[in-house]
Amino acid sequence: SSFHFPLVAPLGDAWQAMGALARLLGRALPLLSVVLYIASSLVMTLTNKSIVSQLKFPGTNTLLLVECVVTVACLDLCRILGLRRTPFSRGVLTSLPLVTGAKAGNMMFSFLAMKYTSIPVYNVLKRSNTIFTLVVDFAVRSKVPSYQRAGSVVVMALGTSVTFLGDLDFERLGYAVAILAAVFQAAYLVLSKRAEEHVPGLTSWDLLYYTAFFNTFLFSPLAYREVADIRVFMKQHDFWEAAAPIGLYVALGASLNYTTFLCTSVNEPLTTGVAANAKSVLSTAAGVFIYGSTLSILGWTGFVMNVTGAFAYTLLGISEKSRAKKD
């Protein structure tokens, strides 16, 4: 008589179902990565605004330090598990200090800008990094944009100026630090691209790891100076009331790093740019709903001009890259 295991058929069906689900997720991963990136970036923006404007937490450098430490720890764990490698060379030491400084400047000034500007204005000023990127890219890598993309940047710049004229809650310091954040972000984007071109084998993961690693040394003394203020703050607030948004910030910082890389790796890099513009519009809507609006009709006209220029710049980049591949 033949002998058979009654569980073989159900297990086989389950295995086939898991395989079908994996294939489905594989096909949906590009769209899923965009949704995850937009969601994490959106919640990160609103959390940052809550921490600096409502909670008034006095330890922003401490938060940035913890974010860097968590990023390094997570990537080190991936290295230990054999999921990635972290090459180290003389090129890393010579090429990454400027990249690290630019990243730190962007992180610090972005936090300050969020404190002194509304979310719509913050998003408009943040997008001015594209303008500075063109200037820095030309100075560092001699890259010249097409006339069409240059034109879209002009529209963005005009939109920024019109937004400024229509900002009913204009804060000079807020605009200054937001523009500095945009300059540092532009420098980081260009210098990191230059480092990838000059250091063999250097990847986006490596840049993320080393900038976080080196920035722990930059943020540590700054965070130490905040210890006394944080102690006073924690005595004046309920522990969980303060810990919840801070813990959320740290978790979002790690997830945003991952979702940004995932979105860029499974899609065209410029898809992340489109997603970032979509996030900007959504965070503006959420910010207006939660915190109200400080823009006049003129200011909103500038916002629309700025967003239009940003979308045009990104879509033109996709078109140019597609033509380059065909050629």
C-alpha positions as CSV (number, residue, x, y, z in Angstrom):
1,S,0.0,0.0,0.0
2,S,1.2,3.5,-0.7
3,F,2.0,5.9,2.1
4,H,1.6,9.7,1.8
5,F,1.8,12.7,4.0
6,P,-1.5,14.5,4.2
7,L,0.2,17.9,4.9
8,V,2.2,17.9,1.6
9,A,-0.5,19.3,-0.6
10,P,-1.6,22.1,1.7
11,L,2.1,23.1,2.3
12,G,2.6,23.1,-1.5
13,D,-0.4,25.3,-2.0
14,A,0.8,27.7,0.7
15,W,4.3,27.8,-0.9
16,Q,2.8,28.6,-4.3
17,A,0.6,31.3,-2.7
18,M,3.7,32.9,-1.0
19,G,5.5,32.8,-4.3
20,A,2.6,34.6,-6.0
21,L,2.5,37.2,-3.3
22,A,6.2,37.8,-3.6
23,R,5.9,38.3,-7.3
24,L,3.0,40.7,-6.8
25,L,5.0,42.6,-4.2
26,G,7.9,42.7,-6.6
27,R,5.7,44.3,-9.3
28,A,4.2,46.7,-6.8
29,L,7.5,47.7,-5.1
30,P,8.2,50.8,-7.3
31,L,4.8,52.3,-6.5
32,L,4.9,51.1,-2.8
33,S,8.4,52.6,-2.4
34,V,7.0,56.0,-3.6
35,V,4.1,55.8,-1.2
36,L,6.3,54.9,1.7
37,Y,8.7,57.7,0.9
38,I,6.0,60.3,0.7
39,A,4.3,59.1,3.9
40,S,7.5,59.0,6.0
41,S,8.7,62.4,4.6
42,L,5.3,63.9,5.2
43,V,5.0,62.7,8.8
44,M,8.6,63.7,9.4
45,T,7.9,67.3,8.3
46,L,4.9,67.6,10.6
47,T,6.7,66.0,13.5
48,N,9.6,68.4,13.1
49,K,7.2,71.3,13.1
50,S,5.5,70.0,16.2
51,I,8.8,69.5,18.1
52,V,10.2,73.0,17.4
53,S,7.0,75.1,17.4
54,Q,4.6,73.4,19.8
55,L,6.7,71.3,22.1
56,K,9.6,73.7,21.9
57,F,12.2,71.0,22.7
58,P,15.6,72.7,23.4
59,G,17.7,69.8,22.2
60,T,17.6,69.8,18.4
61,N,21.3,69.0,18.1
62,T,20.7,66.1,20.5
63,L,18.0,64.8,18.2
64,L,20.3,65.0,15.2
65,L,23.0,63.2,17.1
66,V,20.6,60.4,18.1
67,E,19.5,60.2,14.4
68,C,23.1,59.8,13.3
69,V,23.9,57.2,15.9
70,V,20.8,55.1,15.0
71,T,21.6,55.3,11.3
72,V,25.2,54.1,12.0
73,A,23.9,51.3,14.3
74,C,21.4,50.1,11.7
75,L,23.8,50.1,8.8
76,D,26.5,48.4,11.0
77,L,24.0,45.7,11.8
78,C,23.3,45.2,8.1
79,R,27.1,44.8,7.6
80,I,27.4,42.3,10.4
81,L,24.5,40.3,8.9
82,G,26.3,40.3,5.5
83,L,23.6,42.4,3.8
84,R,26.0,45.2,2.8
85,R,29.7,46.1,3.0
86,T,31.3,49.4,4.0
87,P,34.5,50.0,2.0
88,F,37.0,52.3,3.5
89,S,39.8,54.0,1.6
90,R,42.0,57.0,1.5
91,G,39.4,58.5,-0.9
92,V,36.8,58.3,1.8
93,L,38.9,60.4,4.2
94,T,39.8,63.0,1.5
95,S,36.5,63.3,-0.2
96,L,33.9,63.1,2.5
97,P,34.7,65.8,5.1
98,L,33.1,68.5,2.9
99,V,30.2,66.2,2.2
100,T,29.8,65.6,5.9
101,G,29.9,69.3,6.7
102,A,27.4,70.1,4.1
103,K,25.0,67.4,5.4
104,A,25.4,68.7,9.0
105,G,24.7,72.3,7.9
106,N,21.6,71.2,6.0
107,M,20.2,69.2,9.0
108,M,20.9,72.0,11.5
109,F,19.5,74.9,9.5
110,S,16.5,72.9,8.3
111,F,15.5,72.5,11.9
112,L,15.9,76.2,12.6
113,A,14.0,77.2,9.5
114,M,11.1,75.0,10.5
115,K,11.0,76.9,13.8
116,Y,10.7,80.4,12.3
117,T,8.6,79.8,9.1
118,S,5.2,78.3,8.3
119,I,5.2,74.9,6.5
120,P,4.1,76.4,3.1
121,V,6.9,79.0,3.2
122,Y,9.4,76.4,4.5
123,N,8.6,74.1,1.5
124,V,9.0,77.0,-1.0
125,L,12.4,78.1,0.5
126,K,13.5,74.4,0.8
127,R,13.0,74.0,-3.0
128,S,15.4,76.9,-3.7
129,N,18.1,74.3,-3.2
130,T,17.6,73.5,-6.9
131,I,18.7,77.0,-7.8
132,F,21.8,76.7,-5.7
133,T,22.5,73.2,-6.9
134,L,22.8,74.5,-10.5
135,V,25.2,77.2,-9.3
136,V,27.3,74.8,-7.2
137,D,27.2,72.0,-9.9
138,F,28.6,74.5,-12.5
139,A,31.3,75.6,-10.1
140,V,32.4,72.2,-8.9
141,R,31.6,69.9,-11.9
142,S,31.2,72.4,-14.8
143,K,27.7,71.0,-15.4
144,V,25.4,73.3,-17.5
145,P,21.6,72.7,-17.5
146,S,19.4,72.8,-20.6
147,Y,17.6,76.1,-21.4
148,Q,14.3,74.4,-20.5
149,R,15.4,73.3,-17.1
150,A,17.1,76.7,-16.5
151,G,13.8,78.3,-17.4
152,S,11.9,76.1,-14.9
153,V,14.4,77.2,-12.2
154,V,13.7,80.9,-13.1
155,V,9.9,80.2,-12.6
156,M,10.8,78.6,-9.2
157,A,12.9,81.6,-8.2
158,L,10.1,84.0,-9.2
159,G,7.6,82.0,-7.2
160,T,9.9,82.2,-4.2
161,S,10.1,86.0,-4.5
162,V,6.3,86.3,-4.9
163,T,5.7,84.1,-1.9
164,F,8.0,86.3,0.1
165,L,5.9,89.4,-0.9
166,G,2.7,87.6,0.2
167,D,4.0,86.2,3.5
168,L,1.9,87.8,6.3
169,D,4.2,86.4,9.0
170,F,7.5,87.3,7.5
171,E,10.4,86.4,9.8
172,R,13.9,87.6,8.6
173,L,15.8,85.0,10.6
174,G,13.5,82.2,9.3
175,Y,14.2,83.1,5.7
176,A,17.9,83.5,6.3
177,V,18.3,80.0,7.9
178,A,16.0,78.4,5.3
179,I,18.2,79.8,2.5
180,L,21.3,78.6,4.3
181,A,19.7,75.1,4.6
182,A,19.0,75.1,0.9
183,V,22.6,76.2,0.1
184,F,24.0,73.4,2.3
185,Q,21.6,70.8,0.8
186,A,22.8,71.9,-2.7
187,A,26.4,71.6,-1.7
188,Y,25.7,68.1,-0.2
189,L,24.0,66.9,-3.4
190,V,26.8,68.1,-5.7
191,L,29.7,67.1,-3.4
192,S,28.2,63.6,-2.8
193,K,27.8,63.1,-6.5
194,R,31.4,64.2,-7.0
195,A,32.6,61.8,-4.3
196,E,30.8,58.9,-6.0
197,E,32.6,59.8,-9.2
198,H,36.0,60.0,-7.6
199,V,36.0,57.2,-5.0
200,P,35.7,53.8,-6.7
201,G,32.9,51.6,-5.3
202,L,31.4,54.3,-3.2
203,T,27.6,53.9,-3.1
204,S,24.7,55.9,-1.7
205,W,24.6,53.5,1.3
206,D,28.3,54.3,2.0
207,L,27.6,58.0,1.8
208,L,24.7,57.7,4.2
209,Y,26.9,55.6,6.6
210,Y,30.0,57.8,6.6
211,T,28.2,61.1,6.8
212,A,26.2,59.8,9.8
213,F,29.4,58.4,11.4
214,F,31.4,61.6,11.0
215,N,28.5,63.8,12.0
216,T,28.3,62.1,15.4
217,F,31.6,63.8,16.2
218,L,30.2,67.2,15.0
219,F,26.9,66.9,16.9
220,S,28.3,65.4,20.1
221,P,29.8,68.7,21.6
222,L,26.7,70.6,20.4
223,A,24.4,68.1,22.1
224,Y,26.5,68.2,25.3
225,R,25.8,71.9,25.6
226,E,22.0,71.1,25.5
227,V,22.0,68.6,28.4
228,A,21.2,71.2,31.1
229,D,18.3,72.7,29.1
230,I,16.9,69.2,28.3
231,R,16.9,68.4,32.0
232,V,14.9,71.5,32.8
233,F,12.6,70.7,29.9
234,M,11.9,67.2,31.1
235,K,11.2,68.4,34.6
236,Q,8.6,70.8,33.3
237,H,6.8,68.2,31.0
238,D,5.2,64.9,31.4
239,F,7.7,62.2,30.3
240,W,5.5,60.5,27.8
241,E,4.3,63.8,26.4
242,A,7.8,64.7,25.5
243,A,9.1,61.2,24.7
244,A,6.4,60.3,22.1
245,P,7.2,62.9,19.5
246,I,11.0,62.6,20.1
247,G,10.8,58.8,19.7
248,L,8.7,59.3,16.6
249,Y,11.3,61.7,15.2
250,V,14.2,59.1,15.7
251,A,12.1,56.3,14.1
252,L,11.1,58.5,11.2
253,G,14.7,59.7,10.6
254,A,15.8,56.1,10.2
255,S,12.8,55.2,8.0
256,L,13.1,58.3,5.8
257,N,16.8,57.4,5.1
258,Y,15.7,53.9,4.0
259,T,12.6,54.8,2.0
260,T,14.6,57.6,0.2
261,F,17.2,55.0,-0.8
262,L,14.6,52.4,-1.7
263,C,12.5,54.8,-3.8
264,T,15.7,55.9,-5.7
265,S,17.0,52.4,-6.2
266,V,13.8,50.7,-7.5
267,N,12.7,53.7,-9.6
268,E,14.5,56.3,-11.7
269,P,16.3,58.7,-9.3
270,L,14.2,61.6,-10.6
271,T,11.0,59.8,-9.5
272,T,12.1,60.6,-6.0
273,G,12.1,64.2,-7.1
274,V,8.5,64.0,-8.3
275,A,7.6,62.2,-5.0
276,A,9.3,65.0,-3.0
277,N,7.3,67.7,-4.8
278,A,4.1,65.7,-4.2
279,K,5.0,65.4,-0.5
280,S,5.6,69.2,-0.4
281,V,2.0,69.8,-1.6
282,L,0.5,67.3,0.8
283,S,2.5,68.6,3.8
284,T,1.5,72.2,2.9
285,A,-2.2,71.1,2.9
286,A,-1.7,69.3,6.2
287,G,0.3,72.2,7.7
288,V,-2.4,74.7,6.8
289,F,-5.1,72.4,8.3
290,I,-3.2,72.0,11.5
291,Y,-1.4,75.3,12.0
292,G,-3.3,77.7,9.8
293,S,-2.1,79.8,6.9
294,T,0.0,83.0,7.0
295,L,0.0,83.6,3.2
296,S,-2.1,86.1,1.3
297,I,-3.5,85.5,-2.2
298,L,-0.3,86.8,-3.6
299,G,1.7,84.4,-1.4
300,W,-0.3,81.4,-2.6
301,T,0.2,82.6,-6.2
302,G,4.0,82.4,-5.5
303,F,3.6,79.0,-4.0
304,V,1.8,77.7,-7.1
305,M,4.5,79.2,-9.3
306,N,7.2,77.6,-7.2
307,V,5.5,74.1,-7.3
308,T,4.9,74.4,-11.0
309,G,8.5,75.2,-11.7
310,A,9.6,72.3,-9.4
311,F,7.4,69.8,-11.2
312,A,8.6,71.1,-14.6
313,Y,12.2,70.9,-13.6
314,T,11.8,67.3,-12.5
315,L,9.8,66.1,-15.5
316,L,12.3,67.8,-17.9
317,G,15.0,65.9,-16.1
318,I,13.2,62.6,-16.6
319,S,12.7,63.4,-20.3
320,E,16.3,64.4,-20.9
321,K,17.5,61.2,-19.1
322,S,15.2,59.1,-21.3
323,R,16.5,60.7,-24.5
324,A,20.1,60.2,-23.3
325,K,19.4,56.4,-22.8
326,K,18.0,56.1,-26.3
327,D,21.0,57.9,-27.8
